[in-house]
Amino acid sequence: MLKILGRATLTAALACAAIVTQAQTYPSKPVRLIVPFAPGGTTDIVARIVSEKMGASLGQQVLVENKAGGGGSVGALEVIKAPADGHVLGMATVSTTAANPAINTKIGYSPITDFTPIINIAATPNVIAVHPSFPARDYKTFIDVLKKNPGKYSYSSSGTGGIGHLQTELFKSLAGVFMTHIPYRGAGPALNDTVAGQVQIIFDNMPSALPFIKDGRLIPIVVAAPQRLAVLPTVPTFKEVGLEPVNRMAYYGVLGPKGLPKDVVDKISAAVRKSVEDPGVRKRIEDTGSLIVANTPDQFSAQIKAEFDVYKTVVAKQKLSLD
């Protein structure tokens, strides 16, 4: 006897069939990879390094698109509004999935519920560095100077709500020091003004700060990294100086809109993994000062949640706002 399906049951069955077919044929067209920042930064560099090999694995081009604005929120919002079919992906950073959402209650998305985390490609150490005119060359003296002169010195950041801002506020809260925040419209201008001596202190990604450290235009004080860096062997980590919670690296991962089918997630994850296994790709990423991570979707999801929780606490404790 033929069983007649109700409309709701039939609709659900057709939806399931469509998802299965979609996963089997994915990708059916070029994949857009949204970088939520301007060209030239570490996020953009990592995206472009992996995209070519990633596309070869998927059988379709992976086209990198820069959608800057709102501290990364413009690009992030474009990802969550895309169909959950894997043809629009985004680069995830601490700024877009933790720091900015933690301080901006009107950002328009939840980093926990509005995305499908896929893979963390790489992580980058961060460094507190000072202009050579600052009266310290080591961590102990740096802290002593700040404690004796609360409010005298300033630090630059890429903008309110970015990782440089909130990671410095985390440092301030734990170290018991006060510096004035000078927000800029991007990491480049913040770094340039610190190098020029307009601002004395910056908490920056290692790839962008390192060239200035190497030529003596910035002095490294302490790094956020699992261990001392080979390029800065005399500079301690935050763990070494007793501030392990600040020992947080920036991450550069891939995510999609919520509801991506598991088979699609697995295909994208496998393509990224294969890309970073290529010696040339690995070297180019490591040459930026980054460390290959290539973790699982569950691990990346847990990492995003942990970072978001940390910076929500920082915002509350430091009474930070966008006003």
Secondary structure, DSSP 8 states (H G I E B T S, - for coil): ------HHHHHHHHHHHHHHHHHHH--SS-EEEEESS-TTSHHHHHHHHHHHHHHHHHTS-EEEEE---GGGHHHHHHHHTS-TTSSEEEEEEHIIIIIHHHH-TTSS--TTTSEEEEEEEEEE-EEEEE-TTSS-SSHHHHHHHHHHSTTT-EEEESSTTSHHHHHHHHHHHHHT---EEEE-SSHHHHHHHHHTTSSSEEEEEHHHHHHHHHTTSSEEEEEESSS-BTTBTTS-BTTTTT-GGG---EEEEEEEETT--HHHHHHHHHHHHHHHHSHHHHHHHHTTT-EE----HHHHHHHHHHHHHHHHHHHHHHT----
